[in-house]
C-alpha cells in the first residue's frame, strides 16, 4: 500500500489515504515519485467542474522519479534511471504523437499521479535525466517546458523588449527563457512585490508595480513600448489590458489559464495590428530542452522552488496557495517526514 493525496470533491481539501501500489502494464514503467510540483492548474481542477476531476483521482502532473520496474515492451529505460514525466498522454501512434506533439493528439489526456509515492506511467512520456541533473530538480521540467513553448510561440528575437504580466511560476519561467533567448530587457509586473528578488535571480531586469502607471513604467525601463507582452495570470480583462501595453504590431501571448468568458477591445487590437497568440502545453523537443536547462547557468531555474513539503502536509499547503502568498513553486516529497 502507498500513501497518496486524492481529490474528494470540488472546493474541498485533498485527502491523504492509502491506495494499492500501481502495477505497470507492458508499455509502462513504475516510478518511485521523487518530487511533484503544485501547479495552479491543480487548484483550478479542484474548483471548476469543467476539468472533470473525479472523486479518488490522484492529481499532480509536474513530477519526476526513479524507475523501479519496466514493462515487457519497454526498451529505452531500466530500473534505477532517474526521469522527468511529460504528463501529456497521447495514443502514441498518430502523426502528432510520432512527431513529438502528444498535446495535439485527438486522444490526449493530461495525466496526474504525482501526489503519491508511486506512479505507473507510459514509458514514452518519460525522459531520462542526464548525469548531473537530480530528480529533485526534474519536477521543474514540465512548467519550464510550458513557459518555453509560450516564448517559442511568441517568435521572440534577440534584442526584443519583453513585459511579463504576472509573477507566478509560469511568468517567472517566461522571464528566464526570454532572457536566455536574447531579450534585451525583461520587465515583470505584479500587484505584489513578493517575487521581486526571485524574478531578478531568474533574469528579469526590472520588477514593476501593476498599477495604473504600468504602461509608463514599462516604457521607461524598456526604452519604449514592449515588443512582446506575456499574460501569465488568467483573469478576465487581462488580455485587453495587455493589448493596451504592447507596441503597435507587437505580440500578446496568453499563457494564463482562464475558464471564465472574456472580451477585449477588438477595434483597438486591430488598429494596432496586434498579434494575439494562445499558448498551452508544449512538445517533447521543448520538454527535452527544459530538462537540459536544469544543468545550471547564469540564471538557474531552481530559483523557482520556494519550499519542499511532505505529502501529508500537502492538503494544508494546497489550500494556502489559493490565496496570494510569498510562495512560488512548492514541491512535494512523498517520502519526507511531516514538517
C-alpha positions, 0 to 999 in steps of 0.5 A, a space after each residue: 500500500 502507498 500513501 497518496 493525496 486524492 481529490 474528494 470533491 470540488 472546493 474541498 481539501 485533498 485527502 491523504 489515504 492509502 491506495 494499492 501500489 500501481 502495477 505497470 502494464 507492458 508499455 509502462 514503467 513504475 516510478 518511485 515519485 521523487 518530487 511533484 510540483 503544485 501547479 495552479 492548474 491543480 487548484 483550478 481542477 479542484 474548483 471548476 467542474 469543467 476539468 472533470 476531476 473525479 472523486 479518488 483521482 490522484 492529481 499532480 502532473 509536474 513530477 519526476 522519479 526513479 524507475 523501479 520496474 519496466 514493462 515487457 515492451 519497454 526498451 529505452 529505460 531500466 530500473 534505477 534511471 532517474 526521469 522527468 514525466 511529460 504528463 501529456 498522454 497521447 495514443 502514441 501512434 498518430 502523426 502528432 504523437 510520432 512527431 513529438 506533439 502528444 498535446 495535439 493528439 485527438 486522444 490526449 489526456 493530461 495525466 496526474 499521479 504525482 501526489 503519491 509515492 508511486 506512479 505507473 506511467 507510459 514509458 514514452 512520456 518519460 525522459 531520462 535525466 542526464 548525469 548531473 541533473 537530480 530528480 529533485 530538480 526534474 519536477 521543474 521540467 514540465 512548467 519550464 517546458 510550458 513557459 518555453 513553448 509560450 516564448 517559442 510561440 511568441 517568435 521572440 528575437 534577440 534584442 526584443 523588449 519583453 513585459 511579463 504580466 504576472 509573477 507566478 511560476 509560469 511568468 517567472 519561467 517566461 522571464 528566464 527563457 526570454 532572457 536566455 533567448 536574447 531579450 534585451 530587457 525583461 520587465 515583470 509586473 505584479 500587484 505584489 512585490 513578493 517575487 521581486 528578488 526571485 524574478 531578478 535571480 531568474 533574469 528579469 531586469 526590472 520588477 514593476 508595480 501593476 498599477 495604473 502607471 504600468 504602461 509608463 513604467 514599462 516604457 521607461 525601463 524598456 526604452 519604449 513600448 514592449 515588443 512582446 507582452 506575456 499574460 501569465 495570470 488568467 483573469 478576465 480583462 487581462 488580455 485587453 489590458 495587455 493589448 493596451 501595453 504592447 507596441 503597435 504590431 507587437 505580440 500578446 501571448 496568453 499563457 494564463 489559464 482562464 475558464 471564465 468568458 472574456 472580451 477585449 477591445 477588438 477595434 483597438 487590437 486591430 488598429 494596432 495590428 496586434 498579434 494575439 497568440 494562445 499558448 498551452 502545453 508544449 512538445 517533447 523537443 521543448 520538454 527535452 530542452 527544459 530538462 537540459 536547462 536544469 544543468 545550471 547557468 547564469 540564471 538557474 531555474 531552481 530559483 523557482 522552488 520556494 519550499 519542499 513539503 511532505 505529502 501529508 502536509 500537502 492538503 494544508 499547503 494546497 489550500 494556502 496557495 489559493 490565496 496570494 502568498 510569498 510562495 512560488 513553486 512548492 514541491 512535494 516529497 512523498 517520502 519526507 517526514 511531516 514538517 
